[in-house]
Amino acid sequence: MKNALIQSGPDTTGRRPSRKVLIYGLNYAPELTGIGKYSAEMAESLADVGYEVRVICAPPYYPEWRIGAGHSAWRYRTEQRAAVRIQRAPVWVPSRPSGLKRLLHLASFAVSSLPTVFAQLFWRPDIVIAVAPSLMNIPAALMFGKMARARTWLHIQDYEVDAAFELGMLKGKRLRQFALGVESWLMRRFDVVSTISARMIEHGRNKGVDSPRLFALPNWVDVNVIFPLDRPSLYRTALNIPDEAIVVLYSGNMGAKQGIEVLAQAAASLAHRSDIHFVLCGDGPYKVNLVEQCGHLANCTFLSLQPFDKLNDLLNVADIHVLPQRADAADLVMPSKLTGMLASGRSIIAMARAGTELFDVVSPRGVTVPPEDVQALVAAIENLADDVDQRTRLGAAARAYAETELSRRAVIERLDGRFQMLCDRVRGRSVFT
């Protein structure tokens, strides 16, 4: 089955020639969460089905905002991981990122990676995929694609410009108009622009990208790796959580976009309920604030980000997953952690406004409450904690959705099909022009 996806588009031997794909983005494995996780899984899945894949990225640093063990912030490095050649370029990583520091961080990688990108001219990839964030890499990806006569593809995980201004990281009306104008101009020059949800596709259309160039590429989950356990999670014993306690789990990045300060307030409001226990797992710039607010409470346990081979046990420690989100980030980002929550078959509470994609995904198979509404979150937690039948029903619905809509194989098959279409040439021109 390994090469089952590469049998269409035959050449004279009846088999499609191998294609070369260059993925260019800041984040990559061994980062365990967010964009790096999905970029790595994309690259490895494409290699599994017959593509020759190379990746240009930074050393791992996210979500701790600290360079990972065994890596250097200032050295170039080439490594091989799961049939993918990875070339890492230097990056400056601030320990406490702010608006200006984030820009300098992104700029450092955009500049340092240029020699590595243009060295790939000798390799001549068929497709160049730029992963956003970061917008700063996109001009080099476009220029390189034209020089290499490759098809160009922009994959948007976050609309970083919109999010930066909505969340107050950047300010100024004129600066915003300029940045959005540059972003739109760049996006419209790619052969394909993909993003992870229907609303984000619509947002791309509003930025001027023609509909034929837009492609939905949702974040996926391997439902054979993340699945409901038929036994108690090992984390219950490891964390000394009583069997009868209802565990409320947050697992993921602890940063500005997550709005996780509501979790500290919810934990404080429920401190009188000895049967409800919060497990807050992850790293990020806001973690220290969260520990200061609720680390002293008996109903809270903090964990650092856990290894991938323990992820299924971690997700299954939850009786209730919580997914906070700031109101001003609606439809600019789609939380990548949601796929694992759904696949684990546990009940979910998401903080999402009606009419957003997150609301539409969760509401039929989970509970939604308004963003930043602590009282509504507390009430929802208590209602689910007291109703095992509802938790079971919602968890089963979430699992069914993950199996039918978000399986990794199904998404990669669609991606492979679009790649084949993209690589078809009519007198040397893209099929979209």
C-alpha positions in Angstrom: 0.0 0.0 0.0 3.0 2.3 0.5 3.1 3.5 -3.1 -0.6 3.1 -3.8 -1.1 6.8 -4.5 1.4 7.1 -7.3 -0.1 4.9 -9.9 -2.0 7.6 -11.9 -0.5 9.9 -14.5 1.5 7.2 -16.3 4.6 7.9 -18.4 5.9 5.5 -21.1 6.5 2.7 -18.6 2.9 3.1 -17.2 4.2 4.7 -14.0 4.3 8.3 -13.0 7.8 9.7 -12.7 9.0 10.7 -9.3 8.3 14.3 -8.3 10.5 16.6 -6.2 8.9 18.7 -3.5 10.7 21.5 -1.5 8.9 22.5 1.7 10.1 25.9 3.1 8.9 27.0 6.5 10.1 28.0 9.9 8.8 25.1 12.0 9.4 21.4 11.7 9.8 18.2 13.8 10.9 17.3 16.4 8.5 20.1 17.5 5.6 18.2 19.0 2.8 20.7 18.5 1.5 23.3 16.0 2.8 24.0 12.5 6.0 22.0 12.9 4.1 18.8 13.6 1.9 19.1 10.5 4.7 20.2 8.2 6.7 17.1 9.3 3.8 14.8 8.8 3.1 16.2 5.4 6.7 15.8 4.3 6.9 12.2 5.6 3.6 11.2 4.1 4.6 12.6 0.7 7.9 10.7 0.9 6.0 7.5 1.8 3.9 7.7 -1.4 6.9 8.3 -3.7 7.8 12.0 -3.7 11.4 13.1 -3.2 11.1 15.6 -0.4 13.4 18.2 1.0 12.7 20.7 3.8 14.3 24.0 4.7 13.5 25.0 8.3 14.8 26.4 11.6 16.1 24.4 14.5 13.3 23.3 16.8 12.3 25.9 19.4 8.5 25.9 19.7 6.5 26.1 21.9 9.1 26.6 24.6 10.8 29.5 22.7 14.1 27.8 23.4 16.3 25.9 21.0 15.9 22.2 21.4 18.6 19.9 22.9 21.2 18.9 20.4 20.5 21.8 18.1 22.2 25.2 17.6 20.6 28.5 16.9 23.5 29.7 14.8 24.7 26.8 12.7 23.6 25.4 9.4 22.8 21.7 9.6 21.6 18.9 7.3 20.0 15.8 8.6 17.8 12.9 7.4 14.5 12.0 9.1 12.1 9.4 7.7 13.3 9.6 4.1 13.2 13.4 4.2 16.3 15.6 3.8 16.1 18.5 6.3 18.3 21.5 6.1 18.2 23.8 9.1 19.2 27.5 8.9 20.0 29.8 11.9 17.3 31.7 13.8 17.3 34.1 16.7 14.8 33.0 19.3 13.7 35.5 22.0 13.0 34.0 25.4 10.0 36.3 25.9 8.6 37.2 22.5 6.9 40.5 21.9 5.7 42.2 18.7 9.0 43.7 17.7 11.0 40.7 18.9 8.7 38.3 16.9 9.4 40.4 13.8 13.2 40.2 14.3 12.9 36.5 15.0 11.1 35.9 11.7 13.5 38.2 9.8 16.5 36.3 11.2 15.3 33.0 9.6 14.2 34.7 6.4 17.7 36.1 5.9 19.7 33.1 7.1 17.8 30.6 5.0 18.3 32.4 1.7 21.6 30.6 0.8 20.0 27.3 1.5 16.9 28.0 -0.6 18.8 29.1 -3.7 21.3 26.3 -3.4 18.3 24.0 -4.3 18.5 25.4 -7.9 20.8 22.5 -8.7 18.2 20.0 -7.4 15.4 21.5 -9.5 12.2 20.8 -7.5 8.9 20.4 -9.3 6.9 22.0 -6.5 7.9 24.6 -3.9 5.7 24.8 -0.8 6.0 27.9 1.4 4.4 27.5 4.8 3.0 30.5 6.6 3.7 31.8 9.1 6.0 33.3 8.1 5.1 35.9 5.5 8.8 37.0 5.4 9.8 33.7 3.7 7.3 34.1 0.8 9.2 36.5 -1.5 12.2 34.1 -1.6 9.9 31.1 -2.2 8.3 32.9 -5.1 11.5 34.1 -6.6 13.1 30.7 -6.3 10.1 29.0 -7.8 10.3 31.2 -10.9 14.1 30.6 -11.2 13.7 26.9 -10.8 10.6 26.8 -13.2 8.7 25.1 -10.4 5.1 25.2 -9.4 4.6 27.4 -6.3 2.3 26.6 -3.4 1.5 28.7 -0.3 0.1 26.8 2.7 -1.4 29.1 5.3 -1.7 27.7 8.8 -2.4 31.2 10.4 -3.3 34.5 8.8 -0.4 36.0 10.7 -0.9 39.6 9.6 -4.6 39.8 10.6 -3.9 38.0 13.8 -1.0 40.2 14.8 -3.1 43.4 14.5 -6.3 41.8 16.0 -4.3 40.6 19.0 -2.5 43.9 19.5 1.0 42.6 18.7 1.2 45.2 15.9 -0.6 48.5 15.8 -1.3 51.3 13.4 -3.9 51.8 10.6 -1.4 52.7 7.9 1.0 49.9 8.9 -2.0 47.4 8.8 -3.1 48.6 5.3 0.5 48.3 4.0 1.1 44.8 5.5 -2.3 43.5 4.2 -1.6 44.9 0.8 1.8 43.2 0.6 0.3 40.0 1.8 -2.5 40.1 -0.8 0.0 40.9 -3.6 2.2 38.0 -2.7 -0.6 35.5 -2.2 -2.0 36.2 -5.7 1.2 35.2 -7.3 1.2 31.5 -6.1 -0.1 28.8 -8.3 -2.0 27.3 -5.4 -2.9 28.8 -2.0 -4.1 26.3 0.6 -5.4 26.7 4.1 -6.9 24.6 6.8 -10.6 25.5 7.0 -13.5 26.7 4.9 -13.7 30.1 6.5 -10.0 30.6 6.0 -10.4 29.7 2.3 -13.1 32.4 2.2 -10.7 34.8 3.8 -8.2 34.0 1.1 -10.8 34.8 -1.5 -11.5 38.1 0.2 -7.8 38.9 -0.1 -8.0 38.6 -3.9 -6.9 35.0 -4.6 -8.9 33.5 -7.4 -11.2 30.6 -6.4 -9.5 28.0 -8.8 -6.2 28.6 -7.0 -7.6 28.0 -3.5 -7.4 24.6 -2.0 -8.7 23.2 1.4 -6.0 21.3 3.2 -7.3 20.6 6.7 -5.0 19.6 9.5 -5.4 15.8 9.9 -5.0 13.2 12.6 -3.8 9.6 12.4 -6.8 7.8 13.9 -4.7 4.7 14.4 -2.3 6.5 16.7 -4.9 8.7 18.6 -7.9 6.6 19.6 -10.1 6.0 22.7 -8.4 3.7 25.2 -10.3 0.7 26.7 -8.3 1.2 30.0 -7.6 4.1 32.3 -4.8 6.4 31.1 -1.4 5.8 32.7 -1.4 9.5 33.6 -4.1 9.0 36.2 -1.7 6.9 38.3 1.4 9.0 37.4 -0.4 12.2 38.6 -2.1 10.6 41.6 -5.6 11.5 40.2 -8.3 9.5 41.9 -10.3 7.1 39.6 -13.5 8.9 40.4 -12.2 12.4 39.6 -13.3 14.2 36.4 -10.3 15.4 34.6 -10.4 18.7 32.6 -7.5 18.8 30.2 -5.8 21.6 28.3 -2.8 20.4 26.2 -1.0 22.7 23.8 0.8 26.0 23.4 0.4 28.6 26.2 0.6 31.8 24.3 -1.3 35.0 23.4 -3.7 33.5 20.8 -5.0 30.8 23.1 -6.7 33.0 25.7 -5.8 30.4 28.4 -6.1 32.9 31.3 -9.7 31.8 31.5 -8.5 28.4 32.6 -6.9 29.8 35.7 -10.1 31.6 36.6 -12.2 28.5 35.9 -10.0 26.4 38.1 -10.3 29.0 41.0 -14.1 29.0 40.6 -14.2 25.2 40.8 -11.7 24.8 43.7 -14.6 23.7 45.9 -15.3 20.7 43.7 -12.9 18.0 44.9 -14.2 15.8 42.1 -13.0 18.1 39.2 -9.3 18.2 38.5 -7.5 20.4 35.9 -4.4 19.1 34.0 -2.7 21.9 32.2 -0.1 20.6 29.8 2.2 22.6 27.5 4.8 25.3 27.3 4.9 28.9 26.0 5.4 32.5 27.0 2.1 32.6 29.1 2.8 29.6 31.2 4.6 31.4 33.9 1.5 33.7 34.3 -0.8 30.7 34.5 1.3 29.0 37.2 1.3 32.2 39.2 -2.5 32.4 39.0 -3.5 28.8 39.8 -0.4 26.8 40.4 -1.1 26.9 44.2 -4.6 25.3 43.8 -5.0 21.7 44.8 -7.2 21.0 41.8 -4.5 22.0 39.3 -1.6 19.9 37.9 0.9 21.4 35.4 2.9 19.3 32.9 5.4 20.3 30.3 4.7 19.2 26.7 4.8 15.4 26.6 6.6 13.1 24.1 4.6 12.1 21.0 4.7 8.4 22.0 2.7 9.4 25.2 0.3 11.7 23.4 -2.6 9.2 23.2 -2.4 8.4 26.9 -2.3 12.1 27.7 -5.3 12.9 25.6 -7.2 9.9 27.1 -6.6 11.2 30.7 -9.3 13.8 29.9 -12.9 13.3 30.7 -13.4 16.8 29.3 -11.1 18.6 26.8 -11.1 22.4 27.0 -10.2 24.6 24.0 -10.1 28.3 24.9 -9.7 30.9 22.2 -9.7 34.7 22.2 -12.6 36.3 20.5 -10.4 38.5 18.3 -8.7 35.4 16.8 -11.9 33.9 15.4 -11.4 32.4 11.9 -7.8 33.8 11.6 -6.5 30.6 13.2 -7.9 27.1 13.5 -6.5 25.4 16.6 -4.4 22.4 15.4 -4.9 20.7 18.8 -8.6 20.1 18.0 -7.9 17.1 15.7 -6.3 15.1 18.5 -9.1 16.0 20.9 -11.7 14.7 18.4 -9.8 11.5 17.7 -9.4 10.7 21.4 -13.2 10.2 21.7 -13.5 12.5 24.8 -16.0 15.3 25.3 -14.9 18.8 24.3 -15.8 22.3 25.4 -14.6 25.0 23.0 -14.8 28.7 23.4 -16.1 29.9 20.0 -18.5 32.4 18.7 -21.5 31.3 16.6 -20.7 31.5 12.9 -17.0 30.7 13.2 -15.5 27.5 11.8 -14.5 26.3 15.2 -18.1 26.6 16.4 -19.4 24.8 13.4 -17.0 21.9 13.9 -17.5 21.5 17.6 -21.1 22.4 18.3 -22.7 19.2 16.8 -20.3 17.0 18.7 -19.3 19.0 21.7 -20.2 22.0 23.8 -19.5 25.6 22.8 -19.4 28.7 25.0 -18.6 32.3 24.2 -14.9 33.2 24.1 -13.5 34.7 27.4 -16.8 34.0 29.2 -15.5 32.4 32.4 -18.9 31.8 34.0 -20.2 30.0 30.9 -17.1 27.9 30.8 -17.5 26.9 34.5 -21.2 26.1 34.0 -20.3 23.9 31.0 -17.6 22.0 32.9 -19.9 21.3 35.8 -22.7 20.2 33.5 -20.5 17.7 31.7 -18.8 16.6 34.9 -22.3 15.7 36.3 -23.5 13.9 33.2 -21.5 10.8 32.1 -24.0 9.9 29.4 -23.6 13.2 27.7 -19.8 12.9 27.9 -20.0 9.5 26.3 -22.4 10.5 23.5 -20.3 13.6 22.6 -17.1 11.7 22.7 -18.4 9.1 20.3 -19.6 11.7 17.9 -16.2 13.5 18.0 -14.4 10.2 17.2 -16.8 9.4 14.3 -16.1 12.9 12.8 -12.3 12.4 13.1 -12.5 9.0 11.4 -14.6 10.2 8.5 -13.3 13.7 7.9 -9.8 14.1 9.3 -7.9 10.9 8.6 -4.4 11.5 7.5 -4.6 9.1 4.5 -7.7 10.8 3.1 -6.1 14.3 3.3 -2.8 13.2 1.7 -4.7 11.5 -1.1 -6.4 14.8 -2.0 -3.1 16.6 -1.7 -1.4 14.1 -4.1 -4.2 14.5 -6.6 -3.8 18.3 -6.6 0.0 17.9 -7.0 -0.5 15.8 -10.1 -2.8 18.4 -11.5 -0.4 21.2 -10.6 2.5 19.5 -12.3 0.6 19.0 -15.6 2.0 21.5 -18.1 0.4 22.9 -21.2 3.2 24.2 -23.4 5.2 24.9 -20.3 2.5 26.9 -18.5 0.6 26.3 -15.3 -2.8 24.8 -15.8 -4.2 27.7 -13.7 -2.9 30.5 -16.0 
